[in-house]
Amino acid sequence: QIDPKDYTFSGLKDETVGRLPGKVAGQQFVIQDCENCSIYIFDHSATITVDDCVNCQIFLGPIKGSVFFRDCKECKCIVACQQFRTRDCRKLEVFLCCATQPIIESSTGMKFGCFQYYYPELALQFKDAGLSIFNNTWSNIHDFTPVSGENNWGLLPENAVVQDYVPLPSSEELKAVRISTDATRSIIPITRGRRQKSSDESCLAVFFAGDYTTANARKLIDEMTGKGFQLVQTKEVSMKAEDAHRVFQQCASEFIPLLEKGPVVALEFNGDGAVEGCQSTINDIFSGTKVFVSESKASASQDVDNFYNFVDMQMGM
């Protein structure tokens, strides 16, 4: 028998509380009427509602469905979810991983950054919540109630450090979770999202489903960012033959047989020389693996557009 009290933090003040990995196990969770608290849910959940919280620091592990913040103010959060919504909130600062377009409503002073966090159980929790580490539209915010001449949301500084916003837990119980906030160890690849690109040259690389797809994609990200290129966006999505024709054009036929194995993982890199840098890295490291990579600077921006237009149609956005 499930006791809702085990899945609720309510009416707390000046406390540090949380749940360790394995303790929520896909249930729904409620956080309400908390003030000056540090709250950590180090597990996956079904849905989470956060109501009437003031000046709290909140970490929410992968949420299979939606997280809904209502009537909260001056909170700092790290959140991974399928759907993200706020209503009647002000001054929330959120490091976000969200599989769909985040929505704010009647909210002001909202700031967003890319989720970055690591602890050993987190990868499996993402899987259990049905979330892909490559599907993160953190910066593509939809403001349901825009006000003419005002901007209700913006992006956190690019060099924002997660720990300055949501510090590591201080309680003995929660210290057992082996956390790293080092950006290079983040379970979610850190993307530029909607930030201004540094160059007019982008490159698309697409890995096809197999045993090492995730590892290969991460390896290419490490290599490319190590060379100074920027990761703009990532996507994991299933493709059909007709999608391949649209996206890969004349090379579609060599990739179509690979689509049946499962979803592809696509990466967009940006920076002067990105195409050449990406091609040489793939030739050096992934010589035995079939990877689609843009052929030239001229075709690359079209590749990126073709792929993400296809994705937007898939998402129905």
C-alpha positions as CSV (number, residue, x, y, z in Angstrom):
1,Q,0.0,0.0,0.0
2,I,1.4,3.4,-1.0
3,D,1.3,6.1,1.6
4,P,1.0,9.6,-0.2
5,K,3.0,11.1,2.7
6,D,6.1,9.2,1.5
7,Y,5.7,11.1,-1.8
8,T,5.0,14.6,-0.4
9,F,7.1,17.4,1.0
10,S,4.6,19.9,2.5
11,G,4.9,23.0,4.7
12,L,8.6,22.8,5.3
13,K,10.8,25.8,6.3
14,D,14.6,26.1,6.4
15,E,15.1,22.3,5.8
16,T,17.2,20.1,3.6
17,V,15.1,17.1,2.5
18,G,15.2,14.5,-0.3
19,R,14.7,11.0,-1.6
20,L,17.6,8.7,-2.5
21,P,17.8,6.6,-5.7
22,G,15.2,3.8,-5.7
23,K,12.9,5.6,-3.2
24,V,10.4,7.2,-5.5
25,A,10.6,4.5,-8.2
26,G,8.2,6.0,-10.8
27,Q,5.5,7.3,-8.4
28,Q,4.1,10.8,-8.5
29,F,5.4,13.4,-6.1
30,V,4.0,16.6,-4.6
31,I,6.1,19.5,-3.2
32,Q,4.0,22.4,-1.7
33,D,4.2,25.3,0.7
34,C,7.9,25.1,1.3
35,E,10.1,28.1,2.1
36,N,14.0,28.4,2.2
37,C,14.4,24.7,1.6
38,S,16.8,22.5,-0.3
39,I,14.9,19.6,-1.9
40,Y,16.4,16.8,-3.9
41,I,14.6,14.0,-5.7
42,F,17.4,11.6,-6.8
43,D,15.1,9.2,-8.6
44,H,12.7,9.0,-11.5
45,S,9.0,9.8,-11.0
46,A,5.7,9.8,-12.9
47,T,4.7,13.5,-12.5
48,I,5.7,16.2,-10.0
49,T,3.8,19.3,-8.9
50,V,5.5,22.2,-7.1
51,D,3.1,24.6,-5.6
52,D,3.5,27.8,-3.5
53,C,7.2,27.4,-2.8
54,V,9.4,30.4,-2.0
55,N,13.2,30.7,-2.2
56,C,13.9,27.0,-2.5
57,Q,16.6,25.1,-4.3
58,I,15.2,22.0,-6.0
59,F,16.7,19.1,-7.9
60,L,14.2,16.8,-9.7
61,G,15.5,13.6,-11.3
62,P,13.9,12.3,-14.6
63,I,10.1,12.8,-14.7
64,K,8.3,10.5,-17.2
65,G,5.4,12.9,-17.6
66,S,5.0,16.5,-16.6
67,V,6.4,18.8,-14.0
68,F,4.2,21.8,-13.1
69,F,5.3,24.8,-11.1
70,R,2.5,27.0,-9.8
71,D,2.6,30.1,-7.7
72,C,6.3,29.7,-6.9
73,K,8.8,32.5,-6.6
74,E,12.6,33.0,-6.3
75,C,13.4,29.3,-6.7
76,K,16.4,27.7,-8.3
77,C,15.9,24.3,-10.0
78,I,17.5,21.5,-11.9
79,V,14.8,19.5,-13.7
80,A,14.6,16.7,-16.3
81,C,11.2,15.9,-17.7
82,Q,9.0,15.1,-20.7
83,Q,6.9,18.3,-20.2
84,F,7.6,21.4,-18.3
85,R,5.0,24.0,-17.4
86,T,4.9,27.0,-15.0
87,R,1.9,29.2,-14.1
88,D,1.9,32.3,-12.0
89,C,5.5,32.0,-11.1
90,R,8.2,34.6,-10.9
91,K,12.0,34.6,-10.8
92,L,12.6,30.9,-11.4
93,E,16.0,29.9,-12.6
94,V,16.0,26.5,-14.2
95,F,18.7,24.2,-15.6
96,L,16.4,22.2,-17.8
97,C,16.2,19.0,-19.8
98,C,12.8,18.8,-21.5
99,A,11.8,16.5,-24.3
100,T,9.0,18.8,-25.5
101,Q,8.7,22.6,-25.8
102,P,8.7,24.1,-22.3
103,I,5.7,26.3,-21.6
104,I,5.4,29.3,-19.2
105,E,2.1,31.0,-18.4
106,S,1.4,34.2,-16.4
107,S,5.1,34.0,-15.3
108,T,7.8,36.6,-15.2
109,G,11.5,36.8,-14.6
110,M,12.1,33.2,-15.8
111,K,15.7,32.2,-16.7
112,F,16.7,28.9,-18.4
113,G,20.0,27.0,-18.8
114,C,20.9,23.5,-20.1
115,F,20.6,20.7,-17.5
116,Q,24.0,19.5,-16.3
117,Y,24.4,16.9,-13.6
118,Y,25.7,13.4,-13.0
119,Y,25.4,10.7,-10.4
120,P,25.9,6.9,-11.2
121,E,22.2,6.0,-11.2
122,L,21.0,8.9,-13.4
123,A,21.5,7.2,-16.8
124,L,19.2,4.3,-15.8
125,Q,16.7,6.6,-14.3
126,F,16.5,8.5,-17.6
127,K,15.8,5.1,-19.3
128,D,13.2,4.2,-16.7
129,A,11.4,7.5,-17.3
130,G,11.5,6.9,-21.1
131,L,13.6,10.0,-21.7
132,S,16.4,10.3,-24.2
133,I,19.5,12.2,-23.1
134,F,19.6,13.6,-26.6
135,N,16.1,15.2,-26.7
136,N,16.4,18.5,-24.9
137,T,14.6,21.6,-26.0
138,W,15.6,23.6,-22.9
139,S,15.9,27.0,-24.7
140,N,12.9,26.8,-27.0
141,I,10.4,28.3,-24.5
142,H,6.8,29.0,-25.4
143,D,5.3,31.9,-23.5
144,F,1.5,31.3,-23.4
145,T,0.8,34.8,-22.1
146,P,3.3,37.2,-23.7
147,V,3.1,40.9,-22.8
148,S,3.7,43.4,-25.5
149,G,7.1,45.1,-25.1
150,E,8.2,42.9,-22.2
151,N,10.1,39.6,-22.1
152,N,9.0,37.2,-19.4
153,W,11.9,34.9,-19.9
154,G,15.6,34.8,-20.9
155,L,18.6,32.5,-20.7
156,L,21.0,32.1,-17.8
157,P,24.6,33.3,-18.4
158,E,26.5,30.9,-20.5
159,N,29.1,30.4,-17.8
160,A,26.5,29.8,-15.1
161,V,27.7,27.1,-12.6
162,V,25.0,24.7,-11.5
163,Q,26.4,24.5,-7.9
164,D,26.1,28.3,-7.5
165,Y,22.3,27.9,-8.0
166,V,21.5,24.5,-6.4
167,P,24.3,23.5,-4.0
168,L,25.2,19.9,-3.3
169,P,23.1,18.5,-0.4
170,S,24.4,19.1,3.1
171,S,22.5,16.4,4.9
172,E,24.4,13.2,5.8
173,E,21.7,10.9,4.2
174,L,21.8,12.7,0.8
175,K,25.6,13.0,0.8
176,A,25.7,9.3,-0.1
177,V,24.7,10.2,-3.7
178,R,27.9,10.5,-5.7
179,I,27.2,13.7,-7.5
180,S,29.3,15.6,-10.1
181,T,28.3,18.9,-11.5
182,D,31.4,19.0,-13.8
183,A,30.0,20.0,-17.2
184,T,32.1,17.4,-19.0
185,R,30.6,14.6,-16.9
186,S,27.0,15.7,-17.4
187,I,24.6,12.9,-18.3
188,I,23.0,15.4,-20.8
189,P,25.2,16.8,-23.5
190,I,25.4,20.5,-22.9
191,T,24.0,22.4,-25.9
192,R,23.9,26.0,-27.0
193,G,20.2,25.8,-27.9
194,R,18.9,29.1,-29.0
195,R,22.0,31.1,-28.1
196,Q,23.6,33.1,-30.8
197,K,25.9,30.9,-33.0
198,S,29.5,31.8,-33.2
199,S,29.8,31.0,-36.9
200,D,27.7,30.7,-40.0
201,E,29.1,27.2,-40.5
202,S,27.3,24.3,-39.0
203,C,27.7,20.5,-39.6
204,L,25.2,17.7,-39.2
205,A,26.3,14.2,-38.0
206,V,23.9,11.3,-37.7
207,F,24.6,8.0,-35.9
208,F,22.4,5.0,-36.7
209,A,21.0,2.6,-34.1
210,G,23.3,0.0,-32.7
211,D,25.0,-1.2,-29.5
212,Y,27.3,1.8,-29.2
213,T,25.2,4.6,-30.6
214,T,25.1,6.6,-27.4
215,A,28.7,6.0,-26.6
216,N,29.8,7.0,-30.2
217,A,27.7,10.2,-30.1
218,R,29.2,11.1,-26.8
219,K,32.7,10.4,-28.1
220,L,32.2,12.6,-31.1
221,I,30.8,15.4,-28.9
222,D,33.9,15.2,-26.6
223,E,36.3,15.2,-29.6
224,M,34.6,18.2,-31.3
225,T,34.0,20.3,-28.2
226,G,37.6,19.5,-27.3
227,K,38.7,21.1,-30.6
228,G,36.7,24.2,-29.8
229,F,33.5,23.5,-31.8
230,Q,30.1,24.1,-30.2
231,L,27.3,21.6,-29.8
232,V,24.2,23.4,-30.8
233,Q,21.5,20.7,-30.6
234,T,21.0,17.0,-30.4
235,K,18.1,14.7,-31.3
236,E,17.1,11.1,-31.0
237,V,14.3,10.2,-33.4
238,S,12.9,7.4,-35.5
239,M,13.1,7.8,-39.2
240,K,11.3,6.1,-42.2
241,A,12.6,5.7,-45.7
242,E,10.7,8.7,-47.0
243,D,12.2,10.8,-44.2
244,A,15.7,9.6,-45.2
245,H,15.1,10.8,-48.8
246,R,14.2,14.2,-47.5
247,V,17.1,14.5,-45.0
248,F,20.0,12.6,-46.6
249,Q,18.9,13.3,-50.3
250,Q,21.2,11.6,-52.8
251,C,22.9,9.4,-50.1
252,A,19.6,8.2,-48.7
253,S,19.8,4.7,-50.2
254,E,22.9,3.7,-48.2
255,F,21.3,4.7,-44.9
256,I,17.7,3.4,-45.4
257,P,18.6,-0.2,-44.4
258,L,20.0,1.1,-41.1
259,L,16.8,2.9,-40.0
260,E,15.0,-0.3,-39.2
261,K,17.3,-1.0,-36.2
262,G,15.9,1.9,-34.2
263,P,16.1,5.7,-33.8
264,V,19.0,7.8,-35.0
265,V,21.0,10.3,-33.0
266,A,21.8,13.6,-34.7
267,L,24.2,16.2,-33.6
268,E,24.7,19.8,-34.9
269,F,28.1,21.3,-34.4
270,N,28.9,24.9,-35.1
271,G,32.2,26.8,-35.7
272,D,34.5,27.8,-38.6
273,G,35.8,24.6,-40.1
274,A,33.1,22.4,-38.4
275,V,32.4,20.3,-41.5
276,E,36.1,19.4,-42.1
277,G,36.7,19.0,-38.4
278,C,33.7,16.6,-38.1
279,Q,34.6,14.6,-41.2
280,S,38.2,14.1,-40.1
281,T,37.3,13.1,-36.6
282,I,34.7,10.6,-37.9
283,N,37.3,9.1,-40.3
284,D,39.9,8.9,-37.6
285,I,37.7,7.4,-34.9
286,F,34.7,5.7,-36.4
287,S,36.1,4.2,-39.5
288,G,34.1,1.0,-39.2
289,T,30.8,2.7,-38.3
290,K,28.4,4.2,-40.9
291,V,27.8,7.8,-40.0
292,F,26.1,10.5,-42.1
293,V,28.1,13.7,-42.0
294,S,27.6,16.9,-44.1
295,E,29.7,16.9,-47.2
296,S,30.5,20.5,-47.5
297,K,30.0,23.9,-45.9
298,A,27.6,24.7,-48.7
299,S,25.3,21.7,-48.1
300,A,25.7,21.6,-44.3
301,S,23.2,24.3,-43.4
302,Q,20.7,22.7,-45.7
303,D,21.3,19.3,-44.0
304,V,20.7,20.9,-40.6
305,D,17.5,22.6,-41.9
306,N,16.2,19.4,-43.6
307,F,16.8,17.3,-40.5
308,Y,15.2,19.7,-38.0
309,N,12.3,20.5,-40.2
310,F,11.6,16.8,-40.3
311,V,11.9,16.7,-36.5
312,D,9.5,19.6,-36.1
313,M,6.9,17.8,-38.3
314,Q,7.4,14.7,-36.2
315,M,6.8,16.6,-33.0
316,G,3.8,18.4,-34.5
317,M,5.2,21.7,-33.4
